Amino acid sequence: MKTLEDYKAALLNQPSPHLREKLLGQAEADGYDAWALAEMAGVCAELWA
């Protein structure tokens, strides 16, 4: 299982919004809670801003 930091780095390096959504879905499937997913989504929001 990837760490939270692994996911955040992957999200920062992923240019495709569709693939970022898949990464968030995989993190959820790996058992990350809502707080961790929100933190990861925050990384995505920074990219979209």
Buried (B, 14 or more C-beta within 10 A) or exposed (E): EBEEEEBBEBBEEBEEEEEBEEBBEBBBEEEBEEEBBEEBBEBBEEEEE
